[in-house]
Amino acid sequence: MAIKKSELYSSLWRGCDELRGGMDASQYKDYVLVLLFVKYVSDKYAGQPDALIEVPEGGSFKDMLALKGDKEIGDKLNKIIARLAEANDLKGVIDVADFNDADKLGKGKEMQDRLSNLVSIFDSPGLNFSNNRAEGDDILGDAYEYLMRHFATESGKSKGQFYTPAEVSRIMAKVIGINATTSQSQTIYDPACGSGSLLLKAADESQTGVTIYGQEMDNATAALAKMNMILHDNPTAEIWQDNTLSSPHFKDGNGGLKLHDFVVANPPFSTKAWSNGFDPANDLYERFVDGIPPDKNGDYAFLLHIIRSLKSTGKGAVILPHGVLFRGNAEGGIRRNIIRRGYIKGIIGLPANLFYGTGIPACIIVLDKENAAGRTGLFMIDGSRGFVKDGNKNRLRHQDIHKIVDVFNKQLEIPKFSRMVGVAEIEANDYNLNIPRYIDSSEAEDLQDIAAHLKGGIPNADVDGMSAYWQVFPTLQKQLFDTGTAGYSQMKVAATQVKPTIFAHPEFVSYTQSVSTLFQQWRANNIARLKRISQDTHPKPLIDLLSEGLLQTFNQVQLIDKYDVYQHLMSYWSDIMQDDAYLIAADGWQAGNDAANGLIPPSLIIARYFAAEREAIEQLEAGRDAISRQLEELDEEHGGEEGLLTEAKNDKGKITRATVAARFKDIKSDKEATDERKLLNAYLALIEQESAANRQVKDAQKLLDTKVAAQYAKLSTDDIKTLVVDDKWLTTLAADVQTELDRVSQALTGRIKQLAERYAEPLPQLANDVAALNAKVEAHLKMMGFI
């Protein structure tokens, strides 16, 4: 039976995390990723004579498994890894971590157990990489991404820079046009490649494949990048370890910098010692003809290196801190020259706290040399407000990625989000590119109208501020407001009647029906496709097809953001539907006959086959709860100090069958305790009734559980498809679309009620109310003889 991908990856992380002991995650990742590497190449290449990676005798994951429980496991693991490294020119790449380091892994039995358990974690049927990517399912890529994200999160601020969040990498890959490559000989380069995650995401967008080059200064991180390339089926990628600025490795035949079709980078922010090892004023590669960056800030040094590394038709994208957009002096001069040359195609502002090495906001600068000569403007996006909290970091959602990419590639101008800014306007602002200068993304202030507070009425400006709604519901405005003179309107319905009036209005009813109809059309277009999922289905292309279709379906719907609807589907896919699809693709629809895998929750079986039994149980529960409430009421009324039930309570303040019996025994001869005995009898009777009701509920629930368990075995393939596709997936998504409709009605209702209540009592009315109340108080005081 297939294991859910989410469970596989989370168990992989939990197992690894438990075994790391006192090591920092930034160190521990080296051990885990080497084992992942050995497992991958063993599954993929062992026994293949002409494979790109040779797995020598005594250098495979199978040899590692044989060491479980061995007293010398640490030393022997090092030897296995050394054999694999020697056979593939990977010395200094996969043999960096010492598996026999007692300081990090413990001594004697502790090391033996820790390493035995660590090896066992990777011996999972779900981690079989022999067909990785062959079926369009990148198990390794997903597992690696999961581990890297967690390692970066756990590594702390100064040590998580090896990883560029996958969401940002996807944006960069999609805005540089690498999907239009025509030959694998076209190149992509990252001068600060870290673990290679950004390079790989960008290369993965290419339809033809591209040739990969990367340089990284840190030795361990460069080794990680080399492993990463092999792990992701790019064994021929060239990764070099050295300082890119002082010693760029990739050169042409004349000793100049090698020029590339595409460049992506997430260099370290504001490096202080960027010029160590060379003289920028006499740079051998002519990178600083547009100006020399400040001595203690290397942001523009990397940007200029990237520009110089692009072909005349090259495209690029680089992540830099927001400061590069507006800082002056030397950087201001460089920025002016780059803008005048037309190299910058656009700027995408990102939310703060996305990256693992820093919390400051950053931006993506998109470069395009091919169209530089005719460039008359820069396209800007303020994406700073689109994110979700994820632990102590922010993370871009699926909808944020898709919207940014769509808007940038189509150059769509959206108020408060994006616009094309002419070079003349930028020049007038002294070449300052700070995004808020050109895009005001702040929420409009909700102004109070003094005249309305004085004289009453709702300002027409506030009514007109809801024009987006009136375009969809033109006559609803007239039903809610009486447009008055001098710029003020009067409510025609009470504040309490606003919601019923909106919900009953024909235009609102028609709108909700039209949105529901659109979803039903999308449902009808895809239900057969979903029920055709088989072991030949590739889930990733499937969700791409479904989600793009949903976006297109809701493209023209007013008041609802199509990207919000898209996010509902993508969130449900990530949380539930993806696991279901992979289970079905692995085991077929018969997976639904197994109650244990969660494909069909018992609640779905009950809703379709045993609704009457569930209703009967709910009635029994309601009866039991009514008895419980009677007991609570008696306790409240008579359980307080000196109450008739006070002495029947135990040390914890509870009344039980035993405490009532004990109290009876104490007062059986007390002639003055008649009322107490009567109440105790009544309470005891209710306890017995509650106990009997509980037994009824448990017996009925047990019988229902038995029926449900038996029903799983009876389900036909068609039954399973109906339960999963109709009752589970599509019902959930329909409810999600309904939440967007609810949001429309709630926003409109809330705003109208807010305005109605804000201006309900103008100042003269308040003054009259105060005067009337004052007169009442004075009258009472006079009657009491105080005036």
C-alpha positions, -999 to +999 in steps of 0.1 A: +000+000+000+013+035-009+021+059+019+008+095+018+035+118+005+029+143+033+032+116+059+064+103+042+081+136+043+070+146+077+081+113+092+114+116+074+119+150+090+107+139+125+130+109+124+160+130+113+153+157+138+150+133+167+184+119+159+204+151+155+212+154+192+230+186+201+240+195+166+228+226+149+205+219+119+230+237+096+255+209+105+231+180+107+218+187+072+252+176+058+247+141+073+211+137+062+216+150+027+246+127+021+225+097+031+197+109+008+223+112-020+237+077-015+201+063-014+192+081-046+222+072-067+220+036-054+183+033-064+188+051-097+222+039-110+233+007-092+239-022-116+239+000-147+272-003-165+269+029-186+253+051-159+263+087-154+271+079-118+290+047-110+279+029-078+310+007-070+311-025-050+310-016-013+298+019-021+260+016-021+231+022+003+227-016+005+261-017+021+251+010+046+220-010+056+242-040+063+260-019+090+230-014+112+240-024+147+277-026+138+301-013+165+322+004+138+293+018+118+307+054+118+341+045+103+326+020+079+300+046+066+329+070+059+346+042+038+314+035+018+310+072+010+347+074+001+344+046-024+314+063-040+333+097-041+364+082-056+345+064-083+328+096-094+353+124-088+332+136-058+359+139-032+353+170-012+317+169-022+299+140-005+326+131+020+326+164+039+306+151+069+325+128+092+302+099+103+328+089+129+328+122+148+322+113+184+317+150+194+287+153+171+273+118+170+281+105+204+305+077+215+302+039+215+266+027+217+252+062+213+268+066+179+260+030+169+223+035+177+220+070+162+236+061+129+217+027+127+184+046+132+194+073+107+202+048+080+169+030+088+149+062+082+159+061+045+150+024+041+113+032+034+093+018+005+080+053-001+115+065-007+122+044-038+139+066-064+144+041-091+117+056-112+120+092-099+106+117-125+101+088-150+064+090-142+062+128-138+065+124-100+096+140-085+096+122-052+132+131-045+127+167-054+097+170-031+115+152-002+146+174-007+125+206-008+108+195+024+140+188+042+158+220+030+129+242+041+130+227+075+168+228+078+168+265+068+140+272+093+159+255+121+194+268+112+188+303+125+193+338+110+230+336+101+231+300+087+199+297+066+212+316+036+220+285+016+183+282+007+161+305-015+124+298-007+109+278-035+081+303-040+105+331-048+125+308-071+094+300-090+086+337-096+121+344-108+121+313-131+088+324-147+095+361-153+128+356-172+113+337-200+133+305-197+103+285-207+109+298-243+143+281-246+149+263-280+181+244-272+198+226-244+230+244-253+215+276-239+229+284-205+218+295-170+242+308-144+240+317-107+271+335-093+260+329-057+243+296-061+241+284-024+227+249-024+215+253-060+178+254-053+172+286-073+193+274-102+173+241-103+139+258-101+148+281-129+163+253-151+132+232-144+110+258-163+128+252-195+110+230-221+142+218-237+166+217-208+195+241-203+232+239-194+237+249-158+266+268-143+270+279-106+296+294-084+295+294-045+321+307-021+313+285+009+330+250+005+303+230+023+275+248+005+291+243-029+294+206-021+257+207-012+250+223-046+269+196-065+250+169-047+218+187-054+225+188-091+229+151-092+199+145-070+178+164-095+190+146-126+215+173-136+248+155-131+265+175-158+259+208-142+291+227-134+294+240-098+326+258-088+337+267-053+354+301-051+347+339-046+327+350-077+337+387-074+374+382-069+379+350-088+351+343-113+356+308-127+336+307-159+354+324-187+354+326-225+382+317-248+397+352-245+398+352-207+367+374-204+336+364-185+316+336-200+283+351-212+250+334-205+215+333-218+200+335-183+213+345-149+195+342-116+209+350-081+201+355-045+235+369-033+243+377+003+228+411+012+251+441+017+284+422+019+310+444+035+342+428+023+331+424-013+363+438-028+387+416-009+412+399-033+409+423-063+409+459-073+375+470-086+390+502-102+412+479-124+388+450-128+400+425-154+364+418-166+352+454-170+323+449-146+324+483-130+323+507-160+290+521-147+305+529-113+322+513-084+300+503-054+307+516-019+336+499-001+313+483+026+283+473+005+285+448-023+249+447-035+257+466-067+289+446-072+268+414-077+243+432-098+270+446-121+287+412-123+253+397-134+247+423-160+283+418-174+277+380-174+246+383-197+247+379-234+234+409-255+201+389-256+203+377-221+176+378-194+181+377-156+166+381-122+183+389-089+171+393-053+185+423-036+175+444-005+151+473-011+180+497-003+194+493-038+163+510-052+169+544-034+204+546-017+224+576-031+260+586-037+280+559-056+250+536-058+227+564-070+251+570-099+253+533-108+215+530-107+212+560-130+236+545-156+219+511-155+185+527-160+197+548-189+211+517-206+177+501-203+189+469-186+162+468-160+129+455-173+110+456-140+111+455-102+089+432-080+087+442-044+084+412-020+070+409+016+094+413+045+107+383+064+106+358+035+142+348+035+160+326+061+191+348+063+174+381+070+141+396+079+144+428+058+122+433+027+137+425-006+129+429-043+135+410-075+152+431-102+143+417-136+169+423-163+165+422-200+194+431-223+177+421-255+151+449-255+172+474-236+177+499-265+140+506-269+130+506-233+109+536-223+097+524-188+101+500-160+073+477-149+068+478-111+049+455-088+042+460-051+038+424-038+046+433-002+010+426+011+005+392-003+017+364+020+007+341+048+024+336+082+043+304+084+059+299+118+083+328+124+086+335+087+063+348+060+056+327+029+041+335-005+009+316-012+001+299-045-022+329-054+006+354-047+030+336-070+005+332-098-008+368-096+027+383-096+038+362-126+006+369-146+007+406-140+044+409-147+044+388-179+013+405-193+023+439-180-011+445-165-016+477-146-037+472-114-044+500-089-023+498-057-004+468-071+013+474-104+021+500-131+044+508-159+066+538-149+081+558-176+118+565-176+110+603-177+091+600-144+120+581-129+144+607-141+123+634-126+126+615-093+164+616-096+164+579-106+150+568-072+132+535-078+116+532-043+083+514-052+061+535-028+070+566-049+052+551-078+026+527-063+006+537-033-006+504-019-018+518+014-055+514+023-075+546+018-083+563+051-119+560+063-126+597+069-152+609+093-176+636+078-181+664+104-211+678+086-229+644+086-222+642+124-237+676+128-267+674+105-272+637+099-273+616+067-246+594+051-221+612+028-226+604-008-188+600-011-190+570+012-220+556-008-200+561-040-171+544-024-191+512-028-194+517-065-179+482-073-210+467-056-235+491-073-221+481-107-232+446-100-264+455-080-275+488-096-310+489-082-300+477-047-284+510-040-318+527-046-335+502-023-311+509+005-304+547+001-325+577-006-301+600-024-306+634-009-294+668-018-262+686-008-242+654-009-259+633+017-282+603+016-306+587+040-310+551+049-343+536+036-341+505+058-332+500+095-296+489+102-309+455+114-327+450+080-296+457+058-286+420+055-321+406+048-326+433+022-294+425+004-300+387+005-335+390-008-327+415-036-332+399-071-298+412-083-279+397-054-298+364-058-290+364-095-253+371-088-250+343-063-267+319-087-244+330-116-213+323-095-226+289-084-234+281-120-198+289-130-185+265-104-209+239-115-197+243-151-161+238-139-172+208-119-190+193-150-159+199-171-136+181-147-156+154-128-150+128-154-113+137-155-111+132-118-128+099-119-104+087-146-074+091-123-054+058-127-020+044-122-010+062-155-021+096-141+006+122-132-009+142-103+012+174-109+000+180-145-035+172-133-036+199-107-021+224-132-049+216-156-076+218-128-063+251-113-057+269-146-092+259-156-107+273-124-088+306-128-101+309-163-137+301-152-136+329-126-117+353-148-145+378-154-164+374-121-169+408-104-164+413-067-146+380-063-108+378-068-101+348-091-068+343-073-087+338-040-108+310-056-076+295-071-060+296-036-088+275-021-081+248-047-044+249-042-046+249-004-070+219-005-046+202-030-017+207-006-036+197+025-057+167+013-063+162-024-027+157-034-022+128-009-055+113-022-045+116-058-011+100-052-027+071-033-051+065-061-023+068-087-002+042-068-029+017-056-059+024-078-094+032-066-094+001-045-075+021-020-109+033-009-117-001+005-091+004+032-105+024+060-070+030+075-055+052+047-079+081+052-090+083+015-126+080+026-132+092+061-160+074+081-180+106+080-185+103+043-197+066+046-221+077+074-235+106+054-242+085+023-252+052+038-262+056+074-277+090+078-307+076+097-285+059+122-265+091+127-297+110+133-309+085+158-276+088+177-278+126+177-313+123+192-300+100+219-271+125+225-296+153+228-317+134+253-286+126+274-274+162+272-308+174+284-304+152+315-269+165+320-283+201+319-309+192+346-281+179+368-261+212+362-292+233+370-298+214+403-261+218+412-262+255+404-294+261+424-287+239+455-249+233+454-238+266+467-229+275+503-256+261+527-274+246+497-292+212+501-266+195+478-235+211+494-227+182+517-231+157+489-200+170+471-165+153+472-132+171+478-132+182+441-166+198+444-183+170+423-215+151+431-213+114+423-234+083+429-210+074+457-212+108+474-250+108+473-251+073+489-227+084+516-248+115+523-280+094+525-263+073+551-254+103+572-289+118+572-312+087+571-323+093+608-324+131+606-361+141+607-352+177+596-335+165+564-367+155+545-362+181+518-325+172+514-334+135+511-361+143+485-336+164+464-309+137+467-334+111+454-342+133+425-305+139+418-297+102+421-325+094+397-310+118+371-276+103+375-291+068+368-309+083+337-277+099+325-258+067+329-284+047+310-285+074+282-247+072+279-249+034+275-275+038+248-253+063+229-222+041+232-241+010+221-256+028+191-223+043+182-206+009+184-232-006+162-228+022+137-190+018+137-194-019+129-217-011+100-193+015+087-164-009+089-183-035+070-194-010+044-158-003+033-155-039+020-188-036+001-178-005-019-175-009-056-151+012-077-180+035-087-191+039-051-155+049-042-153+074-070-186+090-060-175+092-023-141+107-031-148+129-061-184+140-055-188+138-017-153+147-006-134+168-032-160+187-051-183+192-021-154+208-002-145+231-031-181+241-036-182+251+001-150+271-004-165+291-033-195+298-011-172+313+014-161+338-012-198+347-018-202+351+019-173+374+020-189+396-006-222+399+013-204+404+046-182+431+033-211+450+018-234+445+048-207+454+072-198+487+055-234+498+052-242+491+088-210+508+099-220+540+080-256+538+092-246+535+129-218+561+125-242+588+114-274+575+131-276+603+157-264+637+146-252+663+171-286+681+176-303+648+184-276+639+208-279+673+224-317+669+227-312+634+242-287+649+268-311+677+276-341+653+281-320+631+304-307+661+323-343+673+329-353+638+342-323+639+366-332+673+378-369+663+383-358+634+405-334+655+425-362+681+431-386+654+443-359+643+467-355+678+480-320+685+467-330+714+445 
